[in-house]
Amino acid sequence: MAKKISWGTGIVIAIIIFFILNGIVLYIAFSNKVDLETTNYYEKSLVYQEEIEKEKNALQMPLKLVQADRVFDITFPESILYESVTGKIHFYRPSDSEMDKYYKVSPDSSGKQYLSLEGFRNGLWRVVINWSYEGKDYLEKKDIFLN
């Protein structure tokens, strides 16, 4: 004949199992790396209006952004002098900020800039192009997905 467990022992076993499961969940939650969108939210919110103005400027002089295979092609408007363009290109990886890559804006004589995406991990990347021409700032953003 099997020995029966009293209701008090059953409650103690249930509580122990509950605490063990909570401990496992807490361990998993604290051991996962969490990257924030940005580490300086306050400073970024102060310049948000400037970012909106740059995006409005970019609507007047849009860049042509094309991603084919492992090459990212940027074509600047034909109406500008390409040697006067300055700025930076940020390839932002939302899932891991340590993989972010930065490039200098430097179009060739035909107004194009080609960036190799070799070495980039597959997945979502956000491209932010912050450029200036004749004292006016522009901002273009595009999400790309690498396979």
PELINVEN-V387981 format. One record per residue. N is the residue number from 1. PHI is phi in whole degrees, -180 to 180 (NA if undefined). PSI is psi as a letter, one per 40 degrees, with the letter a starting at -180 (999 if undefined). D_CENTER is the distance of its C-alpha to the mean C-alpha in Angstrom with 2 decimals. Layout:
n->N phi->PHI psi->PSI d_center->D_CENTER
n->N phi->PHI psi->PSI d_center->D_CENTER
//
This chain:
n->1 phi->NA psi->h d_center->63.86
n->2 phi->-73 psi->i d_center->60.22
n->3 phi->-81 psi->h d_center->59.61
n->4 phi->-85 psi->i d_center->57.96
n->5 phi->-95 psi->h d_center->55.18
n->6 phi->-72 psi->i d_center->55.94
n->7 phi->-65 psi->d d_center->53.65
n->8 phi->-65 psi->d d_center->52.96
n->9 phi->-65 psi->d d_center->51.78
n->10 phi->-62 psi->d d_center->49.54
n->11 phi->-66 psi->d d_center->47.87
n->12 phi->-62 psi->d d_center->47.34
n->13 phi->-62 psi->d d_center->45.82
n->14 phi->-63 psi->d d_center->43.47
n->15 phi->-66 psi->d d_center->42.35
n->16 phi->-63 psi->d d_center->41.79
n->17 phi->-62 psi->d d_center->39.70
n->18 phi->-59 psi->d d_center->37.69
n->19 phi->-68 psi->d d_center->36.96
n->20 phi->-64 psi->d d_center->36.11
n->21 phi->-64 psi->d d_center->33.58
n->22 phi->-63 psi->d d_center->32.03
n->23 phi->-62 psi->d d_center->31.87
n->24 phi->-65 psi->d d_center->30.09
n->25 phi->-62 psi->d d_center->27.48
n->26 phi->-64 psi->d d_center->26.94
n->27 phi->-61 psi->d d_center->26.69
n->28 phi->-64 psi->d d_center->24.02
n->29 phi->-64 psi->d d_center->22.02
n->30 phi->-83 psi->e d_center->22.23
n->31 phi->-89 psi->e d_center->21.67
n->32 phi->-80 psi->h d_center->18.22
n->33 phi->-81 psi->h d_center->15.28
n->34 phi->-123 psi->h d_center->13.01
n->35 phi->-95 psi->h d_center->9.82
n->36 phi->-81 psi->i d_center->9.56
n->37 phi->-57 psi->d d_center->6.97
n->38 phi->-152 psi->i d_center->9.12
n->39 phi->-90 psi->e d_center->12.47
n->40 phi->-122 psi->g d_center->14.56
n->41 phi->-61 psi->d d_center->14.60
n->42 phi->-63 psi->d d_center->18.14
n->43 phi->-62 psi->d d_center->17.83
n->44 phi->-67 psi->d d_center->14.89
n->45 phi->-69 psi->d d_center->17.10
n->46 phi->-69 psi->d d_center->19.99
n->47 phi->-104 psi->e d_center->18.56
n->48 phi->-65 psi->d d_center->17.08
n->49 phi->-63 psi->d d_center->20.25
n->50 phi->-62 psi->d d_center->19.89
n->51 phi->-64 psi->d d_center->16.48
n->52 phi->-63 psi->d d_center->18.33
n->53 phi->-63 psi->d d_center->21.13
n->54 phi->-63 psi->d d_center->19.06
n->55 phi->-67 psi->d d_center->17.69
n->56 phi->-64 psi->d d_center->21.37
n->57 phi->-61 psi->d d_center->22.49
n->58 phi->-67 psi->d d_center->20.14
n->59 phi->-68 psi->d d_center->21.86
n->60 phi->-79 psi->d d_center->25.11
n->61 phi->-133 psi->g d_center->24.03
n->62 phi->-73 psi->i d_center->21.30
n->63 phi->-89 psi->i d_center->19.80
n->64 phi->-101 psi->h d_center->20.17
n->65 phi->-113 psi->h d_center->17.03
n->66 phi->-133 psi->h d_center->17.94
n->67 phi->-115 psi->h d_center->16.44
n->68 phi->-130 psi->h d_center->19.39
n->69 phi->53 psi->b d_center->19.55
n->70 phi->-113 psi->f d_center->17.88
n->71 phi->-131 psi->h d_center->18.21
n->72 phi->-110 psi->h d_center->16.15
n->73 phi->-110 psi->h d_center->18.80
n->74 phi->-115 psi->h d_center->18.67
n->75 phi->-117 psi->h d_center->21.98
n->76 phi->-86 psi->i d_center->22.99
n->77 phi->-58 psi->i d_center->25.70
n->78 phi->-70 psi->e d_center->29.21
n->79 phi->-83 psi->e d_center->30.66
n->80 phi->-117 psi->i d_center->29.21
n->81 phi->-87 psi->h d_center->30.29
n->82 phi->-67 psi->d d_center->27.55
n->83 phi->-73 psi->e d_center->28.66
n->84 phi->-91 psi->e d_center->28.06
n->85 phi->-84 psi->h d_center->24.32
n->86 phi->-130 psi->i d_center->22.13
n->87 phi->149 psi->a d_center->18.51
n->88 phi->-141 psi->i d_center->15.32
n->89 phi->-118 psi->h d_center->12.53
n->90 phi->-118 psi->h d_center->9.07
n->91 phi->-94 psi->h d_center->7.20
n->92 phi->-105 psi->h d_center->3.71
n->93 phi->-103 psi->h d_center->3.75
n->94 phi->-59 psi->d d_center->3.29
n->95 phi->-85 psi->e d_center->6.94
n->96 phi->-159 psi->h d_center->7.90
n->97 phi->-67 psi->e d_center->7.29
n->98 phi->-71 psi->e d_center->10.55
n->99 phi->-93 psi->e d_center->9.46
n->100 phi->-58 psi->i d_center->7.73
n->101 phi->-131 psi->i d_center->10.36
n->102 phi->-124 psi->i d_center->12.22
n->103 phi->-136 psi->i d_center->15.10
n->104 phi->-89 psi->i d_center->17.92
n->105 phi->-73 psi->h d_center->18.85
n->106 phi->-153 psi->g d_center->22.20
n->107 phi->-69 psi->i d_center->23.56
n->108 phi->-80 psi->a d_center->26.74
n->109 phi->-67 psi->e d_center->30.05
n->110 phi->-95 psi->e d_center->29.25
n->111 phi->84 psi->e d_center->26.09
n->112 phi->-116 psi->i d_center->23.69
n->113 phi->-137 psi->h d_center->21.07
n->114 phi->-109 psi->h d_center->20.19
n->115 phi->-123 psi->h d_center->17.40
n->116 phi->-77 psi->h d_center->17.91
n->117 phi->-103 psi->e d_center->15.19
n->118 phi->-64 psi->h d_center->17.63
n->119 phi->88 psi->e d_center->16.45
n->120 phi->-82 psi->h d_center->12.93
n->121 phi->-72 psi->i d_center->12.73
n->122 phi->-66 psi->i d_center->13.10
n->123 phi->127 psi->a d_center->10.64
n->124 phi->-80 psi->h d_center->7.65
n->125 phi->-132 psi->i d_center->5.70
n->126 phi->-109 psi->h d_center->4.85
n->127 phi->-103 psi->h d_center->7.78
n->128 phi->-120 psi->h d_center->9.08
n->129 phi->-110 psi->h d_center->12.77
n->130 phi->-110 psi->h d_center->14.79
n->131 phi->-132 psi->i d_center->18.38
n->132 phi->-132 psi->i d_center->21.93
n->133 phi->-149 psi->h d_center->25.26
n->134 phi->51 psi->f d_center->28.61
n->135 phi->79 psi->e d_center->27.32
n->136 phi->-108 psi->h d_center->25.12
n->137 phi->-99 psi->i d_center->21.35
n->138 phi->-133 psi->i d_center->19.02
n->139 phi->-141 psi->h d_center->15.36
n->140 phi->-122 psi->i d_center->13.91
n->141 phi->-130 psi->i d_center->10.64
n->142 phi->-152 psi->h d_center->10.33
n->143 phi->-94 psi->h d_center->8.58
n->144 phi->-126 psi->i d_center->10.18
n->145 phi->-126 psi->h d_center->11.34
n->146 phi->-97 psi->h d_center->13.20
n->147 phi->-104 psi->999 d_center->16.36
//
